[in-house]
Amino acid sequence: MDGIISVLGVLTLVLEGISCQGVYAPPTVRIMHSGHACNVEEERYSERVYTIREGEMLELTCLVTGHPRPQIRWTKTAGSVSDRFQDSSVFNETLHIAKIQRHQGGRYYCKAENGLGSPAIKSIRVDVYYLDEPVVTVHQSIGEAKEQFYYERTVFLRCIANSNPPIRYSWFRGRDVLSQGSDKGVEIYEPFFTQGETKILKLKNLRPKDYANYSCIASVRNVCGIADRRVVFRLTNKTAPASIKLLVEDPIVVNPGQTVSLVCITTGGEPTPSLNWTLSSGSLPEKSLMKDGTLTLPAIASEDAGIYSCIASNNVGNPAKKSTTIIVRALKKGRFWITPDPYHNDDNIQIGREVKISCQVEATPPEELQFSWLKNGRPLRSSERMVITQTDPDISPGTTNLDIIDLKFTDFGTYTCVAALRGGAIPEISIDVNISSTTVPPNLTVPRGKSPMAVREGDTVELECLVSGKPKPIILWSRADKEAPMPDGSMQMETYDGVLRIVNVSREMSGSYRCQTSQYNGFNVKPREAVIELIVRYPPAVEPVWQEVRQGLGRTVSMNCRVLRAHPSRVLRYEWRLGSRLLHAGTFDSRDDTDYTVRNLAREGYGEYTCDIINEVGPGRCTFLVTGKAYPPEFYYDTYNPLWQNRPRVYGYKLQWTQMNPNAVDRIMVYRLGIRQTGKQRWWEQEIQVEGNIHKGELITHNLTELIRPEAYVVRLTPITRFGEGDSSTRVVTYSVPINPHLREFHCSFEEDPVCMFTQDKNDDFDWTRHSAATRDTKYTPNTGPSGDRSGSKQGFYMYIETSRPRKEGDTARLLSPTFNVALKSSYSISSPPAYCFSFYFHMFGKHIGTLNAFVKQKGQSTSEAGPVWSLSGNQGDRWRQAKISIHPTASFQVMFEGIRGPGIEGDIAIDDVTLEEGECPDPPSNPIRGAAAHSVSSIWPLSVTLFYTVFIGLR
């Protein structure tokens, strides 16, 4: 809390300065990578390939510049169709995939836009490496050689695995490597159409020694640390493909609810085959149980029916497969229809003529379906005048007909069609059909006043078609005016009472609806139909529905409300209001919009204006919020070197911003600045006075000091005008090592852990130590090491090597910087790579001082290959000295300090204030390495010139 109070004490310094600068800039983008990459190729044609092992963490960060702050979006292409990432976007600076899978490889794009110029887009291709377990399959061919008296028996061993990158295969017989030409009886080759995917070992005319253990090793050459995979197959004179037998019938017809067991056994095969069951229509039912080749289906249902296959595999020959079909008995959808005498042009039933009654059901299995007929409850048998037939199942399956020849009065009555399955246990379906003098074909009409039907949008409407006749058929509804779905989404709806009920009617449902008789449950005659018009009335649709208007006092405000569509289209009137107070009203002529203007805006003129445009159904409303609120400030994130530190425990930050649309409202008089530590609730506020008018693009600066390291702070900035408070903006100020946002400078004074992301080398003898003179123990080595940091402060920190026991002469300690990349600029080439000034302070005091070496280690180089760019040995006196070296890297690099212990304990070596700056060193001190005042590091194709941290800890 004391830290916060001290910050506020400095906030009263108000505005440091206002300068008119053109800070608005279109976005630029750079993609940074972290996570678990095993290689990042920086190819010369701006192609970047990020290689990562499957299951590792992918983390890509999009670093942007530009003002206003660009919006960032990640997208992906070239992935698997099953990968849904390409259908969405990630709006965040960092794209994080915790355990990346192979289908997530592809090209990732970072797009930044802030409304200025074209969006900035960069991409990186992510290549996911993996290696699955290899599988060996064995195939055998036996052919008779012509004009010879023996059979040739040849065996093929095929090794295959999924991988990226391609696999290199190798074969072993026992412990012996097999290669092409090493054995006349062995041939190794890759099929042309699968090159790189498989390797075949051909054993010609099998010999006794060919019966052995064969190993296939699949290797991707240890890329990404992926180990080789090995599979072993034992070839014997008993090796044979799998064979199986099903101990079940085919097909199996069962009743619903039964438990079914499918038994599959192996009858041959070496090695012992594995058994598995599959279902042709998809996955096995969830309730199914499988054990030792037996598949059990408890309480079977109709949806479980299908073709079940038992598959046996032992990787020898082709898998063995046997199938059976399960049929679950079912009866459903009973329907009937009446067909009048087809030889007379009359739809009515008449005495003396023929009439046919048809009955149909869906039956499984269809061959078990049997029909019986009843008349008035008594069994009816086929006769010369009552002919019972079943329709050809290929034309109309599950259908029976009763033909009544020469209809008589005595034939009137109720006829019942009964459908059943021979296997029993399935309930019968009975359908009653009444034949009498009142049995007449249907007629369809629309009641008076029911078409057209006019309703309000959102109401419930019933469209009605009157159906007469006996029996009454099912009514089919569809759209008559266009090919469009019905309200339930289907193309056709059924009703039994002739009424179509539509809930929550929308304007899209306006149009013509057709009602039509179905042949089912009625007469099999030409369909009767009628059409009903539905008119949906709705109030005017207007624009804008809502709009904010910002304006200063004394200015003019104009508002416009426009009609897009309405039904009825004749608009009656409009009304303008401020709050509940009526301002203006009128009727429309030929225009479809209305205006309202406020001249010389006064304070009481602020508020919510509404314009209601009204027809018979109701109003459509435009709303305008007229306000004098200032727009939010736009924080500037590209400040050069915004963070500084004067004392060990505090830091300062240069806060900069521009004002969005400063002239839209009254002059901004004050900014209210609020600040709080992250994780805390309390805000501390102070006002910053503004003198004069702020212009668009003007960069405003205010220094925050006395910030407590390493705390982060939330900063809130609110503009205030005569109207009152405007819109606020917030951002987070984070303490970090001093890294310039333009990425041209790196500085480290080792004041904070984790020492600017420097790391200890894992292959040296001991470590560098971070210390200050105030805490250092000088009990054993009083005549060596510095008495303060480079600035002379005893509280300041530095790095040093402690040479006391158990250290011995020649022991080395190495300290590695983060990796710095070099960003592409066309002005540089391989013949003139970019220059950087690498500088640091060193302290080498004591009679046993050994050696201090500085290296610039480029990507792909070992320490021995890099060689030192600076080296110094022996006692240099009790003072800090500075070393400067101009370097010319051509690829990403690290700087490394190597301290070598001398002959005794008085040999501590210290370093401080390590700096990397773009450009040649100005007047560099002479380099202790003779003839190497400006060391050029080359041998790798150049990619960039702008320096930046691969591990970015910055301001968000």
SETORSE-391206 format. One record per residue (C-alpha): x, y, z. Coordinates in steps of 0.25 Angstrom, whole numbers, padded with zeros to 4 digits, always signed. Layout:
XYZ
...
***
This chain:
+0000+0000+0000
+0011+0010+0003
+0016+0007-0011
+0003+0012-0017
+0003+0024-0008
+0016+0028-0013
+0012+0027-0027
+0000+0036-0025
+0010+0046-0020
+0016+0047-0033
+0003+0048-0041
+0001+0062-0037
+0012+0066-0046
+0001+0066-0057
+0004+0066-0071
+0018+0065-0075
+0016+0070-0089
+0008+0071-0101
+0014+0070-0115
+0007+0069-0128
+0013+0056-0135
+0007+0047-0146
+0006+0035-0137
-0005+0028-0145
+0001+0017-0153
-0004+0004-0160
-0001-0009-0153
+0012-0018-0154
+0013-0032-0150
+0023-0042-0146
+0021-0056-0141
+0029-0061-0129
+0030-0075-0125
+0031-0082-0112
+0026-0095-0106
+0033-0108-0110
+0038-0106-0124
+0049-0116-0128
+0053-0107-0140
+0049-0094-0147
+0054-0093-0161
+0056-0078-0166
+0056-0080-0181
+0060-0069-0190
+0047-0067-0197
+0040-0062-0184
+0035-0077-0182
+0035-0081-0167
+0034-0095-0163
+0031-0098-0148
+0034-0113-0146
+0028-0119-0133
+0026-0133-0127
+0012-0138-0126
+0007-0136-0112
+0016-0124-0109
+0011-0110-0106
+0010-0100-0118
+0011-0086-0114
+0011-0075-0125
+0011-0060-0121
+0007-0049-0130
+0015-0036-0128
+0009-0024-0134
+0012-0009-0135
+0002+0002-0140
-0007+0012-0134
-0018+0011-0130
-0015-0003-0124
-0018-0013-0135
-0028-0024-0133
-0021-0038-0135
-0028-0050-0140
-0022-0064-0142
-0027-0073-0153
-0022-0086-0159
-0023-0093-0173
-0018-0106-0179
-0022-0114-0167
-0030-0127-0167
-0045-0125-0171
-0048-0131-0157
-0040-0119-0151
-0051-0109-0148
-0040-0098-0145
-0041-0092-0159
-0056-0089-0157
-0053-0080-0145
-0043-0070-0141
-0035-0067-0128
-0035-0053-0124
-0023-0052-0116
-0008-0049-0117
-0004-0063-0113
-0009-0076-0119
-0007-0087-0109
-0010-0102-0112
-0006-0110-0100
-0004-0124-0107
-0004-0122-0122
-0009-0134-0131
-0005-0137-0145
-0017-0132-0151
-0014-0118-0145
-0002-0116-0154
-0003-0106-0165
-0002-0091-0168
-0005-0082-0157
-0008-0067-0160
-0007-0055-0151
-0016-0043-0156
-0015-0030-0149
-0023-0018-0153
-0026-0004-0147
-0034+0002-0159
-0022+0009-0165
-0017+0004-0178
-0017-0011-0181
-0017-0022-0170
-0004-0027-0167
-0003-0042-0169
+0008-0052-0165
+0008-0067-0166
+0016-0079-0161
+0015-0093-0165
+0014-0103-0153
+0019-0117-0157
+0015-0128-0146
+0025-0139-0146
+0020-0153-0141
+0024-0168-0142
+0013-0179-0140
+0017-0193-0136
+0020-0201-0149
+0012-0213-0153
+0017-0225-0160
+0008-0233-0169
+0012-0246-0176
+0007-0251-0190
+0010-0264-0197
+0009-0268-0211
+0011-0282-0217
+0012-0284-0232
+0016-0296-0241
+0029-0293-0249
+0027-0298-0263
+0035-0310-0268
+0041-0312-0254
+0037-0322-0244
+0036-0313-0231
+0027-0303-0226
+0033-0289-0222
+0028-0284-0209
+0030-0269-0207
+0027-0261-0194
+0026-0245-0194
+0028-0238-0181
+0022-0224-0182
+0026-0213-0171
+0017-0201-0170
+0015-0189-0161
+0009-0175-0161
+0019-0164-0159
+0024-0150-0162
+0034-0148-0167
+0036-0161-0176
+0041-0173-0170
+0054-0180-0172
+0052-0195-0171
+0063-0206-0168
+0061-0221-0166
+0068-0231-0157
+0068-0246-0157
+0071-0249-0143
+0083-0240-0140
+0087-0240-0155
+0085-0227-0163
+0078-0231-0176
+0081-0222-0188
+0079-0223-0203
+0089-0233-0209
+0094-0238-0195
+0086-0251-0198
+0082-0257-0211
+0069-0262-0205
+0065-0249-0200
+0060-0237-0208
+0057-0223-0201
+0049-0213-0209
+0038-0202-0208
+0026-0203-0217
+0026-0191-0227
+0012-0186-0223
+0015-0186-0208
+0030-0181-0208
+0034-0176-0194
+0022-0182-0187
+0026-0197-0187
+0037-0206-0188
+0035-0221-0193
+0045-0232-0190
+0043-0244-0200
+0048-0258-0196
+0049-0266-0209
+0047-0281-0209
+0047-0282-0194
+0059-0289-0188
+0061-0295-0174
+0069-0283-0169
+0058-0274-0173
+0050-0278-0162
+0054-0268-0151
+0051-0255-0144
+0050-0243-0153
+0051-0229-0148
+0046-0217-0155
+0052-0204-0150
+0044-0191-0154
+0053-0178-0152
+0051-0163-0154
+0065-0161-0151
+0062-0156-0137
+0056-0143-0141
+0049-0136-0130
+0055-0147-0121
+0046-0157-0127
+0052-0171-0124
+0052-0182-0134
+0041-0192-0133
+0043-0207-0134
+0033-0219-0137
+0037-0234-0137
+0030-0245-0145
+0034-0260-0143
+0033-0267-0156
+0031-0283-0155
+0027-0294-0163
+0014-0293-0156
+0011-0279-0160
-0003-0278-0166
-0014-0268-0168
-0026-0267-0159
-0039-0276-0161
-0051-0275-0153
-0065-0281-0152
-0078-0275-0147
-0087-0283-0138
-0100-0276-0141
-0110-0276-0152
-0111-0266-0163
-0120-0259-0163
-0124-0258-0148
-0139-0254-0146
-0142-0249-0132
-0153-0242-0124
-0150-0228-0118
-0145-0230-0103
-0138-0243-0106
-0123-0245-0102
-0115-0250-0114
-0101-0256-0114
-0092-0257-0126
-0081-0267-0124
-0069-0267-0133
-0057-0277-0132
-0044-0278-0138
-0041-0291-0146
-0027-0288-0150
-0016-0278-0151
-0002-0276-0146
+0001-0266-0139
-0012-0268-0131
-0022-0258-0137
-0029-0247-0130
-0045-0246-0132
-0053-0234-0133
-0068-0231-0136
-0073-0219-0145
-0086-0214-0150
-0088-0210-0164
-0097-0198-0161
-0087-0192-0151
-0082-0195-0137
-0087-0206-0128
-0098-0203-0119
-0093-0197-0106
-0100-0208-0098
-0093-0219-0105
-0082-0228-0098
-0071-0235-0105
-0062-0246-0098
-0054-0257-0105
-0060-0255-0118
-0074-0255-0113
-0083-0243-0115
-0095-0242-0106
-0106-0232-0109
-0116-0231-0097
-0130-0226-0099
-0129-0224-0114
-0137-0213-0121
-0140-0210-0135
-0129-0200-0137
-0119-0211-0133
-0123-0219-0146
-0112-0220-0157
-0100-0228-0162
-0091-0233-0151
-0077-0237-0156
-0066-0245-0148
-0052-0242-0153
-0040-0250-0149
-0026-0244-0152
-0012-0249-0149
-0005-0240-0159
-0003-0253-0168
-0010-0252-0181
-0024-0245-0182
-0032-0244-0169
-0043-0255-0168
-0057-0250-0168
-0071-0256-0166
-0084-0249-0165
-0098-0251-0160
-0111-0242-0161
-0119-0239-0149
-0134-0236-0152
-0143-0231-0141
-0157-0233-0143
-0166-0221-0144
-0180-0216-0149
-0183-0202-0151
-0191-0191-0160
-0204-0198-0163
-0212-0191-0174
-0223-0193-0183
-0230-0188-0196
-0243-0190-0204
-0242-0191-0219
-0256-0190-0227
-0259-0198-0239
-0247-0194-0248
-0255-0198-0261
-0265-0186-0259
-0262-0172-0258
-0268-0170-0245
-0262-0167-0231
-0274-0172-0223
-0277-0186-0218
-0289-0192-0225
-0298-0205-0224
-0294-0214-0235
-0280-0209-0237
-0267-0214-0232
-0260-0207-0220
-0246-0211-0215
-0241-0209-0200
-0226-0208-0199
-0218-0210-0186
-0203-0207-0184
-0193-0209-0172
-0178-0208-0171
-0173-0222-0166
-0160-0228-0162
-0157-0238-0167
-0167-0236-0179
-0167-0251-0182
-0174-0254-0168
-0185-0244-0170
-0199-0251-0171
-0212-0244-0173
-0226-0248-0169
-0239-0241-0172
-0252-0240-0164
-0266-0235-0167
-0274-0229-0155
-0264-0237-0146
-0265-0251-0153
-0254-0257-0161
-0255-0255-0176
-0250-0265-0186
-0247-0262-0201
-0258-0266-0210
-0263-0263-0225
-0269-0250-0220
-0260-0247-0209
-0246-0248-0214
-0234-0247-0204
-0220-0245-0210
-0207-0240-0206
-0200-0230-0215
-0186-0233-0221
-0176-0229-0210
-0167-0223-0220
-0178-0213-0225
-0185-0210-0212
-0179-0218-0200
-0187-0222-0188
-0201-0219-0196
-0213-0228-0196
-0226-0225-0204
-0240-0229-0203
-0248-0228-0216
-0263-0228-0215
-0269-0232-0228
-0283-0227-0231
-0286-0220-0219
-0299-0223-0212
-0307-0217-0200
-0303-0229-0192
-0288-0226-0194
-0289-0213-0186
-0282-0214-0172
-0269-0212-0165
-0257-0219-0171
-0245-0222-0162
-0231-0224-0168
-0222-0231-0157
-0207-0232-0159
-0198-0241-0151
-0185-0248-0152
-0184-0263-0151
-0173-0263-0141
-0183-0257-0131
-0179-0248-0119
-0182-0235-0127
-0195-0229-0125
-0205-0230-0137
-0209-0217-0145
-0224-0216-0148
-0230-0206-0158
-0245-0204-0159
-0252-0199-0172
-0267-0196-0173
-0274-0199-0186
-0288-0193-0186
-0297-0184-0194
-0291-0173-0187
-0277-0176-0191
-0274-0165-0201
-0261-0159-0207
-0255-0147-0200
-0258-0132-0204
-0249-0121-0199
-0253-0106-0197
-0248-0094-0190
-0259-0088-0180
-0264-0074-0184
-0255-0063-0178
-0243-0072-0176
-0236-0068-0188
-0228-0059-0189
-0224-0059-0174
-0218-0046-0169
-0211-0047-0156
-0201-0039-0148
-0186-0044-0147
-0184-0052-0135
-0199-0057-0134
-0204-0071-0135
-0212-0074-0147
-0220-0086-0151
-0222-0089-0166
-0234-0098-0168
-0239-0107-0180
-0253-0114-0178
-0252-0128-0181
-0265-0135-0185
-0267-0150-0189
-0266-0163-0181
-0256-0167-0177
-0248-0154-0175
-0234-0155-0181
-0221-0150-0176
-0219-0135-0181
-0205-0132-0187
-0201-0117-0185
-0190-0110-0194
-0186-0097-0199
-0193-0094-0212
-0186-0081-0217
-0171-0085-0215
-0162-0097-0212
-0160-0094-0197
-0161-0102-0185
-0173-0102-0176
-0172-0095-0162
-0167-0108-0155
-0155-0109-0166
-0161-0120-0174
-0166-0119-0188
-0180-0125-0185
-0188-0126-0172
-0200-0136-0169
-0212-0133-0161
-0224-0141-0158
-0235-0130-0156
-0231-0121-0167
-0226-0110-0158
-0211-0105-0159
-0207-0098-0147
-0196-0088-0148
-0190-0082-0135
-0182-0069-0135
-0184-0065-0149
-0173-0058-0156
-0173-0049-0168
-0166-0060-0176
-0178-0069-0175
-0186-0060-0183
-0191-0067-0196
-0200-0078-0202
-0203-0091-0194
-0208-0103-0201
-0217-0114-0194
-0218-0127-0201
-0225-0140-0198
-0216-0152-0197
-0220-0166-0203
-0217-0172-0189
-0229-0174-0180
-0238-0170-0191
-0242-0172-0205
-0231-0175-0215
-0236-0165-0225
-0230-0152-0231
-0226-0143-0219
-0235-0131-0216
-0228-0119-0212
-0230-0104-0208
-0222-0092-0206
-0222-0082-0194
-0215-0068-0195
-0207-0064-0182
-0204-0049-0180
-0195-0046-0169
-0196-0031-0165
-0184-0025-0157
-0180-0011-0153
-0170-0003-0161
-0155-0008-0160
-0146+0004-0159
-0132+0008-0158
-0124+0012-0150
-0130+0004-0139
-0120+0011-0129
-0110+0021-0132
-0101+0029-0123
-0098+0043-0127
-0087+0051-0119
-0087+0066-0121
-0082+0078-0113
-0091+0089-0107
-0095+0100-0117
-0094+0091-0129
-0104+0085-0139
-0109+0071-0138
-0117+0064-0150
-0124+0051-0149
-0131+0043-0160
-0140+0031-0158
-0143+0022-0171
-0154+0012-0174
-0148-0001-0180
-0161-0009-0181
-0175-0011-0175
-0188-0018-0177
-0197-0011-0180
-0187-0003-0188
-0195+0010-0186
-0189+0017-0174
-0199+0026-0167
-0190+0036-0158
-0177+0038-0151
-0174+0044-0137
-0161+0050-0132
-0159+0051-0116
-0149+0054-0106
-0152+0045-0095
-0167+0046-0093
-0168+0060-0099
-0174+0061-0113
-0165+0069-0122
-0171+0068-0136
-0181+0059-0143
-0186+0058-0157
-0190+0048-0169
-0182+0043-0180
-0184+0047-0194
-0175+0041-0205
-0163+0040-0196
-0158+0028-0188
-0151+0035-0177
-0152+0047-0168
-0142+0057-0162
-0140+0064-0149
-0130+0075-0146
-0126+0081-0133
-0119+0095-0135
-0110+0101-0125
-0110+0089-0116
-0112+0093-0101
-0110+0084-0089
-0124+0081-0088
-0124+0076-0102
-0115+0064-0098
-0123+0051-0096
-0130+0040-0104
-0138+0044-0116
-0148+0034-0122
-0155+0034-0136
-0167+0025-0137
-0172+0022-0151
-0186+0016-0150
-0195+0008-0159
-0208+0000-0155
-0200-0011-0148
-0192-0002-0139
-0179+0006-0139
-0165+0004-0143
-0155+0012-0135
-0142+0019-0138
-0134+0023-0125
-0123+0033-0124
-0115+0035-0112
-0109+0050-0113
-0098+0051-0103
-0086+0060-0100
-0077+0049-0095
-0063+0049-0100
-0058+0037-0107
-0048+0028-0100
-0033+0031-0101
-0025+0022-0109
-0013+0016-0102
+0000+0017-0109
+0008+0003-0108
+0020+0006-0117
+0027+0016-0108
+0042+0016-0109
+0048+0011-0097
+0036+0014-0088
+0042+0007-0075
+0053+0012-0067
+0059+0010-0053
+0067+0019-0044
+0067+0011-0031
+0067-0003-0028
+0053-0005-0023
+0045+0004-0032
+0043+0007-0047
+0036+0018-0055
+0028+0017-0068
+0025+0027-0079
+0010+0026-0081
+0006+0031-0095
-0007+0032-0102
-0015+0040-0113
-0030+0044-0112
-0040+0038-0121
-0048+0048-0129
-0044+0060-0120
-0052+0070-0127
-0065+0062-0127
-0069+0068-0114
-0065+0080-0105
-0051+0082-0101
-0045+0072-0091
-0041+0080-0079
-0036+0068-0070
-0032+0054-0070
-0035+0046-0058
-0024+0036-0056
-0027+0023-0048
-0017+0013-0044
-0017+0000-0036
-0008-0012-0034
-0013-0024-0041
-0020-0033-0031
-0024-0022-0022
-0038-0015-0022
-0035-0001-0018
-0033+0010-0028
-0025+0022-0026
-0028+0034-0035
-0022+0048-0039
-0026+0058-0049
-0017+0063-0060
-0020+0077-0065
-0020+0079-0080
-0017+0093-0086
-0022+0097-0099
-0029+0088-0110
-0024+0074-0113
-0023+0071-0128
-0025+0058-0134
-0012+0050-0134
-0006+0058-0123
+0003+0049-0114
+0001+0052-0099
+0011+0048-0089
+0010+0046-0074
+0021+0039-0066
+0018+0029-0055
+0029+0028-0045
+0031+0021-0032
+0025+0008-0037
+0029-0004-0028
+0037-0015-0035
+0033-0025-0040
+0018-0021-0038
+0009-0019-0050
-0002-0008-0050
-0015-0006-0056
-0016+0008-0062
-0030+0015-0065
-0031+0028-0072
-0044+0036-0073
-0046+0049-0081
-0055+0060-0075
-0062+0071-0082
-0072+0081-0079
-0082+0070-0081
-0076+0061-0070
-0068+0048-0071
-0065+0042-0085
-0062+0027-0088
-0050+0021-0081
-0039+0012-0086
-0031+0003-0078
-0017-0004-0080
-0007-0012-0071
+0007-0007-0069
+0016-0019-0066
+0030-0018-0061
+0040-0025-0070
+0054-0025-0073
+0057-0013-0081
+0054-0017-0095
+0050-0007-0105
+0037-0008-0112
+0043-0005-0125
+0052-0017-0122
+0066-0010-0126
+0072-0010-0112
+0074-0020-0100
+0080-0016-0087
+0082-0024-0074
+0088-0020-0061
+0084-0033-0053
+0075-0025-0043
+0064-0035-0043
+0062-0050-0044
+0062-0057-0053
+0073-0048-0058
+0067-0044-0072
+0065-0058-0076
+0080-0062-0076
+0082-0077-0073
+0093-0086-0068
+0100-0095-0077
+0097-0110-0074
+0110-0115-0079
+0120-0106-0071
+0126-0109-0057
+0119-0099-0048
+0110-0087-0049
+0110-0072-0049
+0105-0065-0037
+0096-0053-0035
+0100-0044-0024
+0102-0030-0018
+0114-0025-0010
+0104-0022+0002
+0101-0037+0004
+0114-0043-0002
+0122-0052+0008
+0137-0047+0008
+0142-0056+0019
+0150-0065+0010
+0154-0056-0002
+0156-0042+0003
+0166-0038-0008
+0157-0041-0020
+0144-0037-0026
+0137-0023-0027
+0132-0015-0015
+0120-0010-0023
+0112-0012-0036
+0117-0004-0048
+0110+0009-0043
+0117+0008-0030
+0105+0004-0022
+0106-0006-0011
+0092-0010-0013
+0093-0012-0028
+0094-0026-0034
+0104-0033-0043
+0108-0047-0048
+0121-0053-0043
+0128-0066-0042
+0132-0071-0028
+0146-0078-0029
+0147-0083-0015
+0148-0098-0012
+0143-0108-0017
+0146-0101-0030
+0160-0104-0037
+0168-0098-0047
+0162-0099-0061
+0148-0101-0057
+0138-0093-0066
+0125-0086-0063
+0116-0081-0075
+0105-0072-0075
+0095-0071-0088
+0086-0060-0092
+0073-0062-0098
+0072-0064-0113
+0072-0052-0121
+0066-0053-0135
+0069-0044-0147
+0057-0039-0155
+0057-0037-0170
+0061-0024-0176
+0063-0023-0191
+0075-0013-0189
+0084-0024-0184
+0090-0036-0191
+0099-0047-0188
+0111-0039-0193
+0107-0028-0183
+0100-0033-0171
+0094-0024-0160
+0103-0019-0149
+0101-0018-0134
+0109-0013-0123
+0111-0023-0112
+0116-0017-0099
+0118-0021-0084
+0125-0016-0072
+0135-0026-0066
+0143-0027-0052
+0155-0035-0052
+0163-0033-0039
+0172-0043-0031
+0185-0050-0032
+0179-0063-0037
+0170-0057-0048
+0167-0067-0059
+0161-0064-0073
+0148-0057-0077
+0143-0060-0091
+0131-0055-0099
+0124-0062-0110
+0114-0060-0120
+0107-0073-0123
+0099-0074-0136
+0087-0084-0138
+0093-0097-0142
+0107-0094-0136
+0114-0101-0124
+0122-0093-0114
+0135-0099-0121
+0130-0095-0135
+0126-0081-0130
+0140-0077-0124
+0141-0065-0115
+0139-0051-0120
+0146-0045-0108
+0156-0051-0098
+0164-0046-0086
+0173-0052-0075
+0180-0048-0062
+0178-0037-0052
+0172-0024-0058
+0172-0016-0045
+0161-0013-0035
+0152-0005-0044
+0140-0007-0054
+0144-0007-0069
+0136-0007-0082
+0137-0016-0094
+0130-0012-0107
+0130-0022-0119
+0123-0019-0133
+0117-0032-0137
+0110-0036-0150
+0101-0048-0148
+0094-0054-0160
+0084-0063-0152
+0078-0064-0139
+0088-0064-0128
+0092-0064-0113
+0103-0057-0106
+0111-0065-0096
+0120-0062-0084
+0131-0072-0080
+0138-0071-0067
+0150-0080-0065
+0156-0082-0051
+0171-0078-0049
+0181-0085-0040
+0175-0080-0027
+0164-0075-0019
+0166-0060-0021
+0161-0060-0035
+0146-0056-0035
+0142-0050-0049
+0129-0041-0050
+0121-0035-0061
+0110-0024-0061
+0101-0016-0070
+0101-0025-0083
+0096-0017-0095
+0092-0020-0110
+0089-0008-0119
+0087-0007-0133
+0098-0001-0141
+0113-0001-0141
+0120+0002-0127
+0124+0017-0126
+0139+0017-0123
+0139+0003-0117
+0150+0001-0107
+0161-0008-0113
+0158-0022-0113
+0167-0031-0105
+0167-0041-0116
+0178-0035-0125
+0173-0032-0139
+0158-0034-0136
+0153-0020-0132
+0140-0023-0140
+0137-0037-0141
+0128-0042-0152
+0120-0055-0149
+0115-0061-0162
+0113-0074-0169
+0098-0075-0168
+0089-0069-0178
+0084-0055-0173
+0070-0053-0169
+0068-0040-0161
+0073-0028-0155
+0064-0024-0144
+0068-0030-0131
+0057-0036-0122
+0055-0046-0110
+0049-0059-0113
+0044-0060-0099
+0036-0047-0099
+0032-0041-0086
+0025-0028-0089
+0013-0019-0087
+0000-0024-0090
***
